[in-house]
Each structure stands twice: as C-alpha cells, then as structure tokens.
Amino acid sequence: MSLVVFALAVLCVLYLCHRVPPTNPARQSQVEALNDALKNGLLTKPQYDAEIKKLKDQSQPQSQPQSQP
C-alpha cells in the first residue's frame, strides 16, 4: 500500500515539474493544448518536452549583451 502512495507522489512531482507557470491566458491555453496532445498520443514525450522548453525560453526575459567601452 505504501509503495502505491509513494509511486503516486513521485508521479505528481514529475507532472508538476513539467508544468510551465502561465503568465497570461494565451500561454496557459498553449500549455493546456500541449498537455491534451500528449495525453491523446498526438505528441511524443520528447516532442512535448521540446515544446514546453520553447515556452519556458520565451517566457524568460532576454538578456541584452553589454556593450564594451
């Protein structure tokens, strides 16, 4: 019984690690669409991970290169 609870806890943690915190409703709908596509077999796990990474990269502010004097 405790092994089942442990396995469920691990799965929950893994699921939450792959979620992108939505910054706006459009981003949230993109994440939900990706989750649905993965769940329905339209995307493989590597494809899903790549798309989530793109969303995370887009949500992070781009650092400006510093000009040298």
Distance bins in CASP14 RR format, pairs under 12 A and 6 or more apart:
PFRMAT RR
TARGET T0000
AUTHOR 0000-0000-0000
RMODE 2
METHOD distances of the structure
MODEL  1
1 7 0 0 0 0 0 1 0 0 0 0 0
1 8 0 0 0 0 0 1 0 0 0 0 0
2 8 0 0 0 0 0 1 0 0 0 0 0
2 9 0 0 0 0 0 1 0 0 0 0 0
3 9 0 0 0 0 0 1 0 0 0 0 0
3 10 0 0 0 0 0 1 0 0 0 0 0
4 10 0 0 0 0 0 1 0 0 0 0 0
4 11 0 0 0 0 0 1 0 0 0 0 0
5 11 0 0 0 0 0 1 0 0 0 0 0
5 12 0 0 0 0 0 1 0 0 0 0 0
6 12 0 0 0 0 0 1 0 0 0 0 0
6 13 0 0 0 0 0 1 0 0 0 0 0
7 13 0 0 0 0 0 1 0 0 0 0 0
7 14 0 0 0 0 0 1 0 0 0 0 0
8 14 0 0 0 0 0 1 0 0 0 0 0
8 15 0 0 0 0 0 1 0 0 0 0 0
9 15 0 0 0 0 0 1 0 0 0 0 0
9 16 0 0 0 0 0 1 0 0 0 0 0
10 16 0 0 0 0 0 1 0 0 0 0 0
10 17 0 0 0 0 0 1 0 0 0 0 0
11 17 0 0 0 0 0 1 0 0 0 0 0
11 18 0 0 0 0 0 1 0 0 0 0 0
12 18 0 0 0 0 0 1 0 0 0 0 0
12 19 0 0 0 0 0 1 0 0 0 0 0
13 19 0 0 0 0 0 1 0 0 0 0 0
14 45 0 0 0 0 0 1 0 0 0 0 0
14 49 0 0 0 0 0 1 0 0 0 0 0
15 35 0 0 0 0 1 0 0 0 0 0 0
15 38 0 0 0 0 0 1 0 0 0 0 0
15 39 0 0 0 0 0 1 0 0 0 0 0
15 48 0 0 0 0 0 1 0 0 0 0 0
15 52 0 0 0 0 0 1 0 0 0 0 0
17 49 0 0 0 0 0 1 0 0 0 0 0
17 52 0 0 0 0 0 1 0 0 0 0 0
17 56 0 0 0 0 0 1 0 0 0 0 0
18 31 0 0 0 0 1 0 0 0 0 0 0
18 34 0 0 0 0 1 0 0 0 0 0 0
18 35 0 0 0 0 1 0 0 0 0 0 0
18 38 0 0 0 0 1 0 0 0 0 0 0
18 45 0 0 0 0 1 0 0 0 0 0 0
18 48 1 0 0 1 0 0 0 0 0 0 0
18 49 1 0 0 1 0 0 0 0 0 0 0
18 50 0 0 0 0 0 1 0 0 0 0 0
18 51 0 0 0 0 0 1 0 0 0 0 0
18 52 1 0 0 1 0 0 0 0 0 0 0
18 53 0 0 0 0 1 0 0 0 0 0 0
18 55 0 0 0 0 0 1 0 0 0 0 0
18 56 0 0 0 0 0 1 0 0 0 0 0
19 27 0 0 0 0 0 1 0 0 0 0 0
19 28 0 0 0 0 0 1 0 0 0 0 0
19 31 1 0 0 1 0 0 0 0 0 0 0
19 32 0 0 0 0 0 1 0 0 0 0 0
19 34 0 0 0 0 0 1 0 0 0 0 0
19 35 0 0 0 0 1 0 0 0 0 0 0
19 38 0 0 0 0 0 1 0 0 0 0 0
19 48 0 0 0 0 0 1 0 0 0 0 0
19 52 0 0 0 0 1 0 0 0 0 0 0
19 55 0 0 0 0 0 1 0 0 0 0 0
19 56 0 0 0 0 0 1 0 0 0 0 0
20 27 1 0 0 1 0 0 0 0 0 0 0
20 28 0 0 0 0 1 0 0 0 0 0 0
20 29 0 0 0 0 0 1 0 0 0 0 0
20 30 0 0 0 0 1 0 0 0 0 0 0
20 31 1 0 1 0 0 0 0 0 0 0 0
20 32 0 0 0 0 0 1 0 0 0 0 0
20 33 0 0 0 0 0 1 0 0 0 0 0
20 34 0 0 0 0 1 0 0 0 0 0 0
20 35 0 0 0 0 0 1 0 0 0 0 0
20 48 0 0 0 0 0 1 0 0 0 0 0
20 49 0 0 0 0 0 1 0 0 0 0 0
20 51 0 0 0 0 1 0 0 0 0 0 0
20 52 1 0 1 0 0 0 0 0 0 0 0
20 53 0 0 0 0 1 0 0 0 0 0 0
20 54 0 0 0 0 1 0 0 0 0 0 0
20 55 1 0 1 0 0 0 0 0 0 0 0
20 56 1 0 1 0 0 0 0 0 0 0 0
20 57 0 0 0 0 0 1 0 0 0 0 0
20 58 0 0 0 0 1 0 0 0 0 0 0
20 59 1 0 0 1 0 0 0 0 0 0 0
20 60 0 0 0 0 0 1 0 0 0 0 0
21 27 0 0 0 0 1 0 0 0 0 0 0
21 28 0 0 0 0 1 0 0 0 0 0 0
21 31 0 0 0 0 1 0 0 0 0 0 0
21 52 0 0 0 0 0 1 0 0 0 0 0
21 55 0 0 0 0 0 1 0 0 0 0 0
21 56 0 0 0 0 1 0 0 0 0 0 0
21 59 0 0 0 0 1 0 0 0 0 0 0
21 60 0 0 0 0 0 1 0 0 0 0 0
22 28 1 1 0 0 0 0 0 0 0 0 0
22 29 0 0 0 0 1 0 0 0 0 0 0
22 30 0 0 0 0 1 0 0 0 0 0 0
22 31 1 0 0 1 0 0 0 0 0 0 0
22 32 0 0 0 0 1 0 0 0 0 0 0
22 34 0 0 0 0 0 1 0 0 0 0 0
22 35 0 0 0 0 0 1 0 0 0 0 0
22 52 0 0 0 0 0 1 0 0 0 0 0
22 55 0 0 0 0 1 0 0 0 0 0 0
22 56 0 0 0 0 0 1 0 0 0 0 0
22 59 0 0 0 0 1 0 0 0 0 0 0
23 30 0 0 0 0 0 1 0 0 0 0 0
23 31 0 0 0 0 0 1 0 0 0 0 0
23 55 0 0 0 0 1 0 0 0 0 0 0
23 56 0 0 0 0 0 1 0 0 0 0 0
23 58 0 0 0 0 1 0 0 0 0 0 0
23 59 1 0 1 0 0 0 0 0 0 0 0
23 60 0 0 0 0 0 1 0 0 0 0 0
23 61 0 0 0 0 0 1 0 0 0 0 0
24 30 0 0 0 0 1 0 0 0 0 0 0
24 31 0 0 0 0 0 1 0 0 0 0 0
24 55 0 0 0 0 0 1 0 0 0 0 0
24 58 0 0 0 0 0 1 0 0 0 0 0
24 59 0 0 0 0 1 0 0 0 0 0 0
25 31 0 0 0 0 0 1 0 0 0 0 0
25 32 0 0 0 0 0 1 0 0 0 0 0
26 32 0 0 0 0 0 1 0 0 0 0 0
26 33 0 0 0 0 0 1 0 0 0 0 0
26 55 0 0 0 0 0 1 0 0 0 0 0
26 58 0 0 0 0 0 1 0 0 0 0 0
26 59 0 0 0 0 0 1 0 0 0 0 0
27 33 0 0 0 0 0 1 0 0 0 0 0
27 34 0 0 0 0 0 1 0 0 0 0 0
27 52 0 0 0 0 0 1 0 0 0 0 0
27 54 0 0 0 0 0 1 0 0 0 0 0
27 55 1 0 0 1 0 0 0 0 0 0 0
27 56 0 0 0 0 0 1 0 0 0 0 0
27 58 0 0 0 0 1 0 0 0 0 0 0
27 59 1 0 0 1 0 0 0 0 0 0 0
28 34 0 0 0 0 0 1 0 0 0 0 0
28 35 0 0 0 0 0 1 0 0 0 0 0
28 55 0 0 0 0 0 1 0 0 0 0 0
28 59 0 0 0 0 0 1 0 0 0 0 0
29 35 0 0 0 0 0 1 0 0 0 0 0
29 36 0 0 0 0 0 1 0 0 0 0 0
29 55 0 0 0 0 0 1 0 0 0 0 0
30 36 0 0 0 0 0 1 0 0 0 0 0
30 37 0 0 0 0 0 1 0 0 0 0 0
30 51 0 0 0 0 1 0 0 0 0 0 0
30 52 0 0 0 0 1 0 0 0 0 0 0
30 54 0 0 0 0 1 0 0 0 0 0 0
30 55 1 0 0 1 0 0 0 0 0 0 0
30 56 0 0 0 0 0 1 0 0 0 0 0
30 58 0 0 0 0 1 0 0 0 0 0 0
30 59 0 0 0 0 0 1 0 0 0 0 0
31 37 0 0 0 0 0 1 0 0 0 0 0
31 38 0 0 0 0 0 1 0 0 0 0 0
31 48 0 0 0 0 0 1 0 0 0 0 0
31 51 0 0 0 0 1 0 0 0 0 0 0
31 52 1 0 0 1 0 0 0 0 0 0 0
31 54 0 0 0 0 0 1 0 0 0 0 0
31 55 1 0 0 1 0 0 0 0 0 0 0
31 56 0 0 0 0 0 1 0 0 0 0 0
31 58 0 0 0 0 0 1 0 0 0 0 0
31 59 0 0 0 0 0 1 0 0 0 0 0
32 38 0 0 0 0 0 1 0 0 0 0 0
32 39 0 0 0 0 0 1 0 0 0 0 0
32 52 0 0 0 0 0 1 0 0 0 0 0
32 55 0 0 0 0 0 1 0 0 0 0 0
33 39 0 0 0 0 0 1 0 0 0 0 0
33 40 0 0 0 0 0 1 0 0 0 0 0
33 42 0 0 0 0 1 0 0 0 0 0 0
33 43 0 0 0 0 1 0 0 0 0 0 0
33 48 0 0 0 0 0 1 0 0 0 0 0
33 51 0 0 0 0 1 0 0 0 0 0 0
33 52 0 0 0 0 0 1 0 0 0 0 0
33 55 0 0 0 0 0 1 0 0 0 0 0
34 40 0 0 0 0 0 1 0 0 0 0 0
34 41 0 0 0 0 0 1 0 0 0 0 0
34 42 0 0 0 0 1 0 0 0 0 0 0
34 43 1 0 0 1 0 0 0 0 0 0 0
34 44 0 0 0 0 0 1 0 0 0 0 0
34 45 0 0 0 0 0 1 0 0 0 0 0
34 47 0 0 0 0 1 0 0 0 0 0 0
34 48 1 0 1 0 0 0 0 0 0 0 0
34 49 0 0 0 0 1 0 0 0 0 0 0
34 50 0 0 0 0 0 1 0 0 0 0 0
34 51 1 0 1 0 0 0 0 0 0 0 0
34 52 1 0 0 1 0 0 0 0 0 0 0
34 53 0 0 0 0 0 1 0 0 0 0 0
34 54 0 0 0 0 1 0 0 0 0 0 0
34 55 1 0 0 1 0 0 0 0 0 0 0
34 56 0 0 0 0 0 1 0 0 0 0 0
35 41 0 0 0 0 0 1 0 0 0 0 0
35 42 0 0 0 0 0 1 0 0 0 0 0
35 43 0 0 0 0 1 0 0 0 0 0 0
35 48 0 0 0 0 1 0 0 0 0 0 0
35 51 0 0 0 0 0 1 0 0 0 0 0
35 52 0 0 0 0 1 0 0 0 0 0 0
35 55 0 0 0 0 0 1 0 0 0 0 0
36 42 0 0 0 0 1 0 0 0 0 0 0
36 43 0 0 0 0 1 0 0 0 0 0 0
36 48 0 0 0 0 0 1 0 0 0 0 0
37 43 1 0 1 0 0 0 0 0 0 0 0
37 44 0 0 0 0 1 0 0 0 0 0 0
37 45 0 0 0 0 0 1 0 0 0 0 0
37 47 0 0 0 0 1 0 0 0 0 0 0
37 48 1 0 0 1 0 0 0 0 0 0 0
37 51 0 0 0 0 1 0 0 0 0 0 0
37 52 0 0 0 0 0 1 0 0 0 0 0
38 44 0 0 0 0 1 0 0 0 0 0 0
38 45 1 0 0 1 0 0 0 0 0 0 0
38 46 0 0 0 0 0 1 0 0 0 0 0
38 47 0 0 0 0 1 0 0 0 0 0 0
38 48 1 0 1 0 0 0 0 0 0 0 0
38 49 0 0 0 0 1 0 0 0 0 0 0
38 50 0 0 0 0 0 1 0 0 0 0 0
38 51 0 0 0 0 1 0 0 0 0 0 0
38 52 0 0 0 0 1 0 0 0 0 0 0
39 45 0 0 0 0 0 1 0 0 0 0 0
39 48 0 0 0 0 1 0 0 0 0 0 0
40 48 0 0 0 0 0 1 0 0 0 0 0
41 47 0 0 0 0 1 0 0 0 0 0 0
41 48 0 0 0 0 1 0 0 0 0 0 0
42 48 0 0 0 0 1 0 0 0 0 0 0
42 51 0 0 0 0 0 1 0 0 0 0 0
43 49 0 0 0 0 1 0 0 0 0 0 0
43 50 0 0 0 0 1 0 0 0 0 0 0
43 51 1 0 0 1 0 0 0 0 0 0 0
43 52 0 0 0 0 0 1 0 0 0 0 0
44 50 0 0 0 0 1 0 0 0 0 0 0
44 51 0 0 0 0 0 1 0 0 0 0 0
45 51 0 0 0 0 0 1 0 0 0 0 0
45 52 0 0 0 0 0 1 0 0 0 0 0
46 52 0 0 0 0 0 1 0 0 0 0 0
46 53 0 0 0 0 0 1 0 0 0 0 0
47 53 0 0 0 0 0 1 0 0 0 0 0
47 54 0 0 0 0 0 1 0 0 0 0 0
48 54 0 0 0 0 0 1 0 0 0 0 0
48 55 0 0 0 0 0 1 0 0 0 0 0
49 55 0 0 0 0 0 1 0 0 0 0 0
49 56 0 0 0 0 0 1 0 0 0 0 0
50 56 0 0 0 0 0 1 0 0 0 0 0
50 57 0 0 0 0 0 1 0 0 0 0 0
51 57 0 0 0 0 0 1 0 0 0 0 0
51 58 0 0 0 0 0 1 0 0 0 0 0
52 58 0 0 0 0 0 1 0 0 0 0 0
52 59 0 0 0 0 0 1 0 0 0 0 0
53 59 0 0 0 0 0 1 0 0 0 0 0
53 60 0 0 0 0 0 1 0 0 0 0 0
54 60 0 0 0 0 0 1 0 0 0 0 0
END
